Amino acid sequence: MKFYTIGHGGRVPEDWRAPYRELLRRSGDLLVARLLEIPAPFCLLCAEKLAVECHRQMIAEHLVASRGWDVQHIE
């Protein structure tokens, strides 16, 4: 399944982290709502090799903080 709604959908400016964190702060539960419908375990993938360089790191942080999920990064 592809969920473009939780990604950035293409090229973004280098300073994307602050706006994306703000988006998750304001609308994170709405953005990840579809993930709740997927049977666990599942994997978030992106074109970035390292989670720290990708929006999926922030999504994982949101899921841990808001839902108490256990997250493992596979790199």
VMD Tcl script that builds the backbone (N, CA, C; Angstrom):
set m [mol new atoms 225]
animate dup $m
set s [atomselect $m all]
$s set {name element resname resid chain x y z} {
  {N N MET 1 A 0.831 -1.178 0.000}
  {CA C MET 1 A 0.000 0.000 0.000}
  {C C MET 1 A 0.872 1.236 0.000}
  {N N LYS 2 A 0.462 2.227 -0.722}
  {CA C LYS 2 A 1.180 3.503 -0.708}
  {C C LYS 2 A 0.288 4.546 -0.061}
  {N N PHE 3 A 0.852 5.251 0.897}
  {CA C PHE 3 A 0.136 6.330 1.560}
  {C C PHE 3 A 0.908 7.619 1.331}
  {N N TYR 4 A 0.638 8.268 0.240}
  {CA C TYR 4 A 1.323 9.517 -0.065}
  {C C TYR 4 A 0.988 10.606 0.936}
  {N N THR 5 A -0.106 10.460 1.663}
  {CA C THR 5 A -0.533 11.499 2.591}
  {C C THR 5 A 0.415 11.672 3.767}
  {N N ILE 6 A 1.222 10.663 4.094}
  {CA C ILE 6 A 2.139 10.827 5.214}
  {C C ILE 6 A 3.553 11.141 4.754}
  {N N GLY 7 A 3.771 11.119 3.468}
  {CA C GLY 7 A 5.073 11.472 2.919}
  {C C GLY 7 A 5.070 12.897 2.433}
  {N N HIS 8 A 6.138 13.251 1.788}
  {CA C HIS 8 A 6.209 14.608 1.268}
  {C C HIS 8 A 5.855 14.672 -0.204}
  {N N GLY 9 A 5.719 13.527 -0.857}
  {CA C GLY 9 A 5.205 13.484 -2.215}
  {C C GLY 9 A 6.112 14.002 -3.307}
  {N N GLY 10 A 7.368 14.152 -3.056}
  {CA C GLY 10 A 8.268 14.617 -4.105}
  {C C GLY 10 A 9.380 15.477 -3.543}
  {N N ARG 11 A 9.969 16.279 -4.400}
  {CA C ARG 11 A 11.077 17.125 -3.969}
  {C C ARG 11 A 10.605 18.163 -2.960}
  {N N VAL 12 A 11.434 18.341 -1.960}
  {CA C VAL 12 A 11.134 19.314 -0.918}
  {C C VAL 12 A 12.376 20.140 -0.637}
  {N N PRO 13 A 12.209 21.315 -0.052}
  {CA C PRO 13 A 13.376 22.130 0.279}
  {C C PRO 13 A 14.223 21.473 1.367}
  {N N GLU 14 A 15.478 21.890 1.476}
  {CA C GLU 14 A 16.374 21.311 2.471}
  {C C GLU 14 A 15.890 21.533 3.896}
  {N N ASP 15 A 15.154 22.583 4.129}
  {CA C ASP 15 A 14.687 22.887 5.484}
  {C C ASP 15 A 13.294 22.302 5.744}
  {N N TRP 16 A 13.049 21.102 5.288}
  {CA C TRP 16 A 11.736 20.462 5.394}
  {C C TRP 16 A 11.410 19.987 6.800}
  {N N ARG 17 A 12.408 19.779 7.638}
  {CA C ARG 17 A 12.169 19.146 8.939}
  {C C ARG 17 A 11.249 19.956 9.855}
  {N N ALA 18 A 11.495 21.223 10.011}
  {CA C ALA 18 A 10.658 22.041 10.904}
  {C C ALA 18 A 9.206 22.092 10.432}
  {N N PRO 19 A 8.943 22.353 9.144}
  {CA C PRO 19 A 7.547 22.345 8.701}
  {C C PRO 19 A 6.879 20.962 8.846}
  {N N TYR 20 A 7.634 19.888 8.619}
  {CA C TYR 20 A 7.040 18.554 8.742}
  {C C TYR 20 A 6.746 18.223 10.198}
  {N N ARG 21 A 7.648 18.630 11.116}
  {CA C ARG 21 A 7.380 18.434 12.550}
  {C C ARG 21 A 6.120 19.200 12.963}
  {N N GLU 22 A 5.969 20.403 12.459}
  {CA C GLU 22 A 4.781 21.201 12.776}
  {C C GLU 22 A 3.529 20.537 12.212}
  {N N LEU 23 A 3.621 19.990 11.012}
  {CA C LEU 23 A 2.496 19.272 10.427}
  {C C LEU 23 A 2.099 18.081 11.306}
  {N N LEU 24 A 3.079 17.324 11.776}
  {CA C LEU 24 A 2.782 16.194 12.654}
  {C C LEU 24 A 2.219 16.656 13.993}
  {N N ARG 25 A 2.720 17.773 14.504}
  {CA C ARG 25 A 2.199 18.295 15.770}
  {C C ARG 25 A 0.728 18.656 15.636}
  {N N ARG 26 A 0.390 19.288 14.537}
  {CA C ARG 26 A -0.989 19.744 14.331}
  {C C ARG 26 A -1.929 18.642 13.849}
  {N N SER 27 A -1.450 17.792 12.961}
  {CA C SER 27 A -2.338 16.839 12.282}
  {C C SER 27 A -1.822 15.409 12.285}
  {N N GLY 28 A -0.877 15.103 13.152}
  {CA C GLY 28 A -0.250 13.784 13.147}
  {C C GLY 28 A -1.234 12.632 13.276}
  {N N ASP 29 A -2.205 12.762 14.191}
  {CA C ASP 29 A -3.162 11.669 14.367}
  {C C ASP 29 A -3.979 11.439 13.101}
  {N N LEU 30 A -4.333 12.506 12.438}
  {CA C LEU 30 A -5.072 12.387 11.183}
  {C C LEU 30 A -4.200 11.754 10.099}
  {N N LEU 31 A -2.935 12.161 10.035}
  {CA C LEU 31 A -2.031 11.638 9.007}
  {C C LEU 31 A -1.737 10.152 9.179}
  {N N VAL 32 A -1.676 9.679 10.409}
  {CA C VAL 32 A -1.337 8.270 10.626}
  {C C VAL 32 A -2.568 7.394 10.844}
  {N N ALA 33 A -3.754 7.951 10.772}
  {CA C ALA 33 A -4.979 7.188 11.030}
  {C C ALA 33 A -5.080 5.940 10.156}
  {N N ARG 34 A -4.686 6.038 8.908}
  {CA C ARG 34 A -4.772 4.878 8.005}
  {C C ARG 34 A -3.811 3.771 8.410}
  {N N LEU 35 A -2.724 4.130 9.093}
  {CA C LEU 35 A -1.787 3.103 9.553}
  {C C LEU 35 A -2.436 2.204 10.593}
  {N N LEU 36 A -3.387 2.733 11.340}
  {CA C LEU 36 A -4.056 1.958 12.385}
  {C C LEU 36 A -4.898 0.824 11.803}
  {N N GLU 37 A -5.228 0.916 10.530}
  {CA C GLU 37 A -6.035 -0.100 9.867}
  {C C GLU 37 A -5.209 -1.273 9.337}
  {N N ILE 38 A -3.889 -1.113 9.334}
  {CA C ILE 38 A -3.002 -2.146 8.793}
  {C C ILE 38 A -2.642 -3.125 9.912}
  {N N PRO 39 A -2.792 -4.415 9.674}
  {CA C PRO 39 A -2.394 -5.387 10.699}
  {C C PRO 39 A -0.894 -5.282 10.986}
  {N N ALA 40 A -0.546 -5.330 12.246}
  {CA C ALA 40 A 0.861 -5.285 12.648}
  {C C ALA 40 A 1.479 -6.669 12.476}
  {N N PRO 41 A 2.751 -6.758 12.280}
  {CA C PRO 41 A 3.686 -5.658 12.084}
  {C C PRO 41 A 3.673 -5.185 10.631}
  {N N PHE 42 A 4.106 -3.958 10.430}
  {CA C PHE 42 A 4.250 -3.444 9.076}
  {C C PHE 42 A 5.488 -2.564 9.026}
  {N N CYS 43 A 5.828 -2.149 7.839}
  {CA C CYS 43 A 7.070 -1.423 7.627}
  {C C CYS 43 A 6.803 -0.144 6.847}
  {N N LEU 44 A 7.407 0.950 7.274}
  {CA C LEU 44 A 7.375 2.205 6.519}
  {C C LEU 44 A 8.639 2.277 5.683}
  {N N LEU 45 A 8.479 2.501 4.406}
  {CA C LEU 45 A 9.627 2.568 3.508}
  {C C LEU 45 A 9.682 3.923 2.822}
  {N N CYS 46 A 10.881 4.273 2.402}
  {CA C CYS 46 A 11.083 5.523 1.680}
  {C C CYS 46 A 12.318 5.366 0.802}
  {N N ALA 47 A 12.520 6.310 -0.054}
  {CA C ALA 47 A 13.695 6.280 -0.925}
  {C C ALA 47 A 14.978 6.620 -0.171}
  {N N GLU 48 A 14.854 7.296 0.960}
  {CA C GLU 48 A 16.039 7.632 1.761}
  {C C GLU 48 A 16.582 6.371 2.418}
  {N N LYS 49 A 17.894 6.213 2.411}
  {CA C LYS 49 A 18.498 5.027 3.012}
  {C C LYS 49 A 18.432 5.056 4.535}
  {N N LEU 50 A 18.671 6.211 5.112}
  {CA C LEU 50 A 18.729 6.332 6.559}
  {C C LEU 50 A 17.478 7.007 7.103}
  {N N ALA 51 A 16.929 6.441 8.165}
  {CA C ALA 51 A 15.723 6.998 8.762}
  {C C ALA 51 A 15.941 8.431 9.242}
  {N N VAL 52 A 17.137 8.751 9.723}
  {CA C VAL 52 A 17.387 10.103 10.233}
  {C C VAL 52 A 17.356 11.162 9.130}
  {N N GLU 53 A 17.414 10.740 7.880}
  {CA C GLU 53 A 17.353 11.669 6.754}
  {C C GLU 53 A 15.970 11.694 6.117}
  {N N CYS 54 A 14.999 11.095 6.775}
  {CA C CYS 54 A 13.702 10.876 6.150}
  {C C CYS 54 A 12.556 11.246 7.086}
  {N N HIS 55 A 11.426 11.531 6.492}
  {CA C HIS 55 A 10.226 11.845 7.265}
  {C C HIS 55 A 9.722 10.651 8.066}
  {N N ARG 56 A 10.096 9.427 7.688}
  {CA C ARG 56 A 9.594 8.259 8.426}
  {C C ARG 56 A 10.117 8.239 9.855}
  {N N GLN 57 A 11.275 8.829 10.114}
  {CA C GLN 57 A 11.787 8.949 11.484}
  {C C GLN 57 A 10.806 9.751 12.331}
  {N N MET 58 A 10.316 10.845 11.783}
  {CA C MET 58 A 9.380 11.689 12.522}
  {C C MET 58 A 8.028 11.007 12.692}
  {N N ILE 59 A 7.610 10.263 11.693}
  {CA C ILE 59 A 6.359 9.509 11.807}
  {C C ILE 59 A 6.503 8.476 12.919}
  {N N ALA 60 A 7.636 7.785 12.956}
  {CA C ALA 60 A 7.885 6.792 13.999}
  {C C ALA 60 A 7.882 7.452 15.377}
  {N N GLU 61 A 8.538 8.599 15.504}
  {CA C GLU 61 A 8.557 9.314 16.777}
  {C C GLU 61 A 7.138 9.688 17.207}
  {N N HIS 62 A 6.331 10.106 16.256}
  {CA C HIS 62 A 4.941 10.457 16.565}
  {C C HIS 62 A 4.172 9.230 17.056}
  {N N LEU 63 A 4.348 8.098 16.395}
  {CA C LEU 63 A 3.646 6.870 16.794}
  {C C LEU 63 A 4.075 6.389 18.175}
  {N N VAL 64 A 5.342 6.540 18.498}
  {CA C VAL 64 A 5.827 6.161 19.824}
  {C C VAL 64 A 5.225 7.092 20.874}
  {N N ALA 65 A 5.282 8.395 20.631}
  {CA C ALA 65 A 4.800 9.372 21.606}
  {C C ALA 65 A 3.283 9.346 21.772}
  {N N SER 66 A 2.555 9.213 20.676}
  {CA C SER 66 A 1.098 9.331 20.749}
  {C C SER 66 A 0.384 8.002 20.969}
  {N N ARG 67 A 1.003 6.912 20.543}
  {CA C ARG 67 A 0.336 5.601 20.605}
  {C C ARG 67 A 1.091 4.567 21.431}
  {N N GLY 68 A 2.330 4.891 21.819}
  {CA C GLY 68 A 3.121 3.946 22.593}
  {C C GLY 68 A 3.623 2.759 21.789}
  {N N TRP 69 A 3.680 2.915 20.481}
  {CA C TRP 69 A 4.116 1.816 19.623}
  {C C TRP 69 A 5.593 1.525 19.813}
  {N N ASP 70 A 5.959 0.297 19.563}
  {CA C ASP 70 A 7.353 -0.129 19.536}
  {C C ASP 70 A 7.843 0.012 18.111}
  {N N VAL 71 A 8.907 0.742 17.923}
  {CA C VAL 71 A 9.432 0.998 16.572}
  {C C VAL 71 A 10.859 0.497 16.493}
  {N N GLN 72 A 11.168 -0.206 15.414}
  {CA C GLN 72 A 12.535 -0.645 15.158}
  {C C GLN 72 A 12.922 -0.128 13.779}
  {N N HIS 73 A 14.097 0.466 13.707}
  {CA C HIS 73 A 14.589 0.959 12.421}
  {C C HIS 73 A 15.503 -0.104 11.819}
  {N N ILE 74 A 15.224 -0.451 10.584}
  {CA C ILE 74 A 16.021 -1.429 9.856}
  {C C ILE 74 A 16.778 -0.662 8.783}
  {N N GLU 75 A 18.077 -0.636 8.901}
  {CA C GLU 75 A 18.849 0.130 7.916}
  {C C GLU 75 A 19.949 -0.709 7.336}
}
mol reanalyze $m
mol bondsrecalc $m
mol representation Tube
mol addrep $m
